[in-house]
Amino acid sequence: MLFNSIDFIIYLPIVFFIYWFIVNKNIKLQNSFIVLASYVFYGWWDWRFLALIIFSTVLDYIIGLVLKKEDNRLKRKLFVWTSVIFNLGFLLFFKYYNFFVDNFISAFSFFGLKFHYNTLNIILPVGISFYTFQTLSYTIDVYKRKMEPTTNFIAFAAFVSFFPQLVAGPIERAKNLLPQFNKMRHFDYSEAVNGLRLILWGLFKKVVVADTCASYVNEIFANYSNYSGSTLLLGSILFAFQIYGDFSGYSYIAIGTARLFGFKLMNNFFYPYFSRDIAEFWRRWHISLSTWFRDYLYIPLGGSKGNRIMKIRNVFIIFIVSGFWHGANWTFIIWGALNALYFIPLLVLERNRLNIDNIAEDRRFPPFRVLIQMVSTFLLTTFAWIFFRSESLADAIYYIKGLGQNFFSFPEIFPLKTLLFIFVLILIEWVRRKTPFPLSDLNQFIRNKSIRYAFYFSLIYLIIFFGLENQRQFIYFQF
Amino acid sequence: MLNLFLKKVFKISLIFTIPFILISIYNIFNIYKSKIQISTEKKILVLGDSHTMTSINPKYFEACVNYSLPAEPIYLTYFKLKKIVRDNALLDKIIVGLGYHNFSEYNDKKFTKPQIANFLLNKTYAGISMSNIKQIELNIKIYLKVLLKNIVIMPQTNHFDSFGYYSENEGVNVAKNCIEVIQRHYYNNDSAVAGISQLSKDYLDSIIDFTSRNQLKLYLLNTPLKKEYRTRVPQIFVENYNNCLNIYGIKHTTLDYSSFFASDSLFLDCDHLNTKGAKIFTKHLKSIINDY
């Protein structure tokens, strides 16, 4: 079920009503209902893949309990590896099987060896990359004795399958989300209002910004050889805003929906395009994944300890794995590697924590130096997005080559309306850059009720208007 | 607190919804009372899909008006015919595009496939009533979205503005793969030949009944096709078309111009005429129809 679909518009109020009016008597009922609602939400897409979620849930629940009782180090290791192998095994099979087969065959044929091996027509289960990482965080934390395993199976099933963030995150840590299922939820008015604001802003970013960018991006990336360099540059900038609007939009809707049910999820985006360097960008972009990799891969590898070579190796590993997580294609790996290349100079010069304060604190406009830093970081990111968006490495390289042709001509495609929405997005986000999300406590910012409501209605109108024009899937559903 | 929240959400929804309800009431009334006004000099109505849309240029056939639409299936032609004839009593001849592909089962799904349903419904929603579409497979979500868009959110000033038109294109043999077109028209996704559409046959009967009852002269027209298209039409569709000619040809005029042009320079692609081809064809058609 898509957040931007009529199905969800009908589904959400029904679930909300049952949750707060019928199953609000005790925590068991609340959790059981969340599991049911989440399975229906997921099964709406393809009920067969529910078996995978249920299997992961049962396996990790049992392993959690076993790890609690077991003191033998070797056995504990065996159990945690069982969880890792099964969870990553599913992920590898569904997501990467064909990629590895294709690449092995290509590699062998390079040396003159021929294999006849058919790839499989595999459907990628929606959200597998997200819930796999979420359950893994649980078993690893229990193994490391960073948290106590839960003895409440229903609460654990609700944690794994919680529908707002099941298919595209944020990837929650067990330590943050699981305890929330062990407490009775009570309705909180201000949280619910902020939840609706988050949903509204998320839908605006997805439906109005990302989806209007999408049609131009699709055209430009599909026929890049027909366009001038200036159009290709515009295409990559539009994609930068498409992916931002699409994914951060999803995250906001997910966090907002969770708040309606009394849950607090971690923030996944914090105005990333205002970053002053790449290190800051990665602290603000897809925060739940970046911190997951930091905690479960980068730190176990040694993190920023050790000599310079080790540090560089660790950064490369984390970025390449992160790229590969996004999809079974060399384009994602190069995207990851490129980001590592951007990041390494900052790490080596120990300037990766230079920009941790608020951007242009107490200023209406950024100082010129900060502006240059923000623009150059954005352009570096946009350049990397070309690899992310291209169908193949060859396409990406030809696209980049094309950037140099007729660069100073006026773009053949100039979507004024879309650029206007991007400008509005940037403006609102800039003004509200200190808040967790732009509409957060908006009543404090726009005190005049009429103006505030006019603003809400404008957003709602635009969402309905563009939602009727085209309904697109969220990009991160495929990851 | 929960009640206060719900009350507030309800109040806001109401404030937002009331103007839209009023707008939609006004527009439904507007659709109901508005008519498609065709000049009284026009006596001949052309309906059909992109084949008639690109073939008959009213500039060279002053008495006719072309209300064809790309991808228009026969059942939609019937709905449009009823609406236009009801609003224009002076029409006396109807030309309906009827080619081999109009009987292909792929037409039955046109209101279910998102892209094409969206296109067709956006153009013709005002001429389609709920009673019309009962027998047709319809993507109800798309239909509701189209209504919401055109009646409530972005109401049209003239709901019949895009009901149909003649479209001209000066290109010659533009790169459009004929095999792909044949595949789309006559084959299923599994490469098996598509079936004959009973729905299209039934609605063709309805068109014939309707024109008879309203004393309208009906012409069933197969527009010119390139040889590379014509020769690839599966035999079952050619036979079906010939059967139709035998059945309907007794009472109505069936005009088969599929092999009318030999020169490829008169075609936009394998199954559509270009501006030049349309000019020659329209002039010829005019002389034929005036003779009948």
Interface residues (C-beta under 8 A of the other chain):
Chain A: I6 W20 F187 D188 Y189 A192 V193 L196 Y453 Y456 F457 I460 Y461 I464 F465 L468 E469
Chain B: M1 L2 L4 F5 V9 I12 I15 F16 K141 L144 K145 V146 L148 K149 I153 M154
